[in-house]
Amino acid sequence: MRHLKKSEKFSRSISQRKALIKSLVRALLINESIQTTQSKAKGIRPWIDKLVEWGKDNTLHSRRQAYKLLNDHQLVKRLFEEISPRFKDIPGGYTRIFTVADRKGDGAKLSIIEFTKLEKKEKAAKVKKARAVKAKAGEGEAAAEADIAEKGKSKKGFMKGVKKMFKQDKMSE
């Protein structure tokens, strides 16, 4: 009998459905937040919950179960060492789903699925730290921002100057 076996089929064969679920779960573990359709987000939520529960157990068997789904040792390591410890005191509710909008082409509801406890972004902290170091060095925050803006500038000015030089050479001849 098929008791308690109802799940979303996503209009795919079983092999395609497994591949879709694996790729969405892997993307969520890597990025910690992904945008997808609402039905797919609701479909992968139980899989994410299972993975986090296995991560909280942190046994050899649970690591093997997670590897069987993820097929990547680095993702399993990240799950067990970075993501699951954030939820050690929480019995459930590891993800949340926000409805964003309707897709323009087919009207499907787009949603963002993310972990409830997100990791702080290290890049933003590094930029703030660099600005603080430059400000302490006496350059000031304005000089630090100018330095950052200068690094991001494109070299269009250089190319315009070269083009002008060639135009002037042609006119002088």
TAVENPE-V854493 format. One record per backbone hydrogen bond with DSSP energy under -0.5 kcal/mol. NH is the residue of the N-H (numbers start at 1). CO is the residue of the C=O. E is the energy in kcal/mol with one decimal. If there is no record, write none. Layout:
# TAVENPE-V854493
nh:NH co:CO e:E
nh:NH co:CO e:E
This chain:
# TAVENPE-V854493
nh:5 co:2 e:-1.4
nh:12 co:9 e:-1.4
nh:17 co:13 e:-2.5
nh:18 co:14 e:-2.3
nh:19 co:15 e:-2.1
nh:20 co:16 e:-2.3
nh:21 co:17 e:-2.4
nh:22 co:18 e:-2.5
nh:23 co:19 e:-2.4
nh:24 co:20 e:-2.3
nh:25 co:21 e:-2.5
nh:26 co:22 e:-2.5
nh:27 co:23 e:-2.3
nh:28 co:24 e:-2.2
nh:29 co:25 e:-2.2
nh:30 co:26 e:-2.0
nh:31 co:27 e:-2.8
nh:32 co:28 e:-2.2
nh:34 co:113 e:-2.4
nh:36 co:34 e:-0.5
nh:36 co:111 e:-2.7
nh:38 co:109 e:-2.5
nh:41 co:37 e:-2.3
nh:42 co:38 e:-2.4
nh:43 co:39 e:-1.6
nh:44 co:40 e:-1.8
nh:45 co:41 e:-1.0
nh:46 co:42 e:-0.5
nh:48 co:44 e:-2.2
nh:49 co:45 e:-2.4
nh:50 co:46 e:-2.1
nh:51 co:47 e:-2.2
nh:52 co:48 e:-2.5
nh:53 co:49 e:-2.2
nh:54 co:50 e:-2.6
nh:55 co:51 e:-2.4
nh:56 co:52 e:-2.0
nh:57 co:53 e:-1.7
nh:58 co:54 e:-2.1
nh:63 co:59 e:-2.2
nh:64 co:60 e:-2.1
nh:65 co:61 e:-2.2
nh:66 co:62 e:-2.3
nh:67 co:63 e:-2.4
nh:68 co:64 e:-2.0
nh:69 co:65 e:-1.1
nh:70 co:66 e:-2.8
nh:71 co:67 e:-2.8
nh:76 co:72 e:-2.0
nh:77 co:73 e:-2.4
nh:78 co:74 e:-2.4
nh:79 co:75 e:-2.7
nh:80 co:76 e:-2.5
nh:81 co:77 e:-2.3
nh:82 co:78 e:-2.4
nh:83 co:78 e:-1.8
nh:84 co:79 e:-2.7
nh:86 co:83 e:-1.0
nh:87 co:84 e:-1.6
nh:88 co:85 e:-1.1
nh:90 co:87 e:-1.1
nh:96 co:114 e:-2.5
nh:98 co:112 e:-2.6
nh:100 co:98 e:-0.5
nh:100 co:110 e:-3.1
nh:101 co:110 e:-0.9
nh:103 co:108 e:-3.5
nh:107 co:103 e:-1.6
nh:110 co:101 e:-3.7
nh:111 co:36 e:-3.8
nh:112 co:98 e:-2.7
nh:113 co:34 e:-2.5
nh:113 co:111 e:-0.5
nh:114 co:96 e:-2.1
nh:115 co:32 e:-1.6
nh:116 co:94 e:-2.3
nh:118 co:116 e:-0.7
nh:125 co:121 e:-0.9
nh:126 co:122 e:-2.2
nh:127 co:123 e:-2.3
nh:128 co:124 e:-2.1
nh:129 co:125 e:-2.2
nh:130 co:126 e:-2.3
nh:131 co:127 e:-2.2
nh:132 co:128 e:-2.2
nh:133 co:129 e:-2.2
nh:134 co:130 e:-2.2
nh:135 co:131 e:-2.4
nh:136 co:132 e:-2.1
nh:137 co:133 e:-1.5
nh:138 co:135 e:-1.0
nh:139 co:134 e:-1.6
nh:140 co:134 e:-0.7
nh:143 co:139 e:-0.6
nh:144 co:140 e:-1.6
nh:145 co:141 e:-2.5
nh:146 co:142 e:-2.2
nh:147 co:143 e:-2.2
nh:148 co:144 e:-2.0
nh:149 co:145 e:-2.5
nh:150 co:146 e:-2.3
nh:151 co:147 e:-1.7
nh:152 co:148 e:-1.3
nh:153 co:149 e:-0.6
nh:153 co:150 e:-0.7
nh:159 co:155 e:-1.4
nh:160 co:156 e:-2.5
nh:161 co:157 e:-1.8
nh:162 co:158 e:-1.9
nh:163 co:159 e:-2.3
nh:164 co:160 e:-2.2
nh:165 co:161 e:-1.8
nh:166 co:162 e:-1.9
nh:167 co:163 e:-2.1
nh:168 co:164 e:-2.4
nh:169 co:165 e:-1.9
nh:170 co:166 e:-1.9
nh:171 co:167 e:-2.0
nh:172 co:168 e:-2.0
nh:173 co:169 e:-1.0
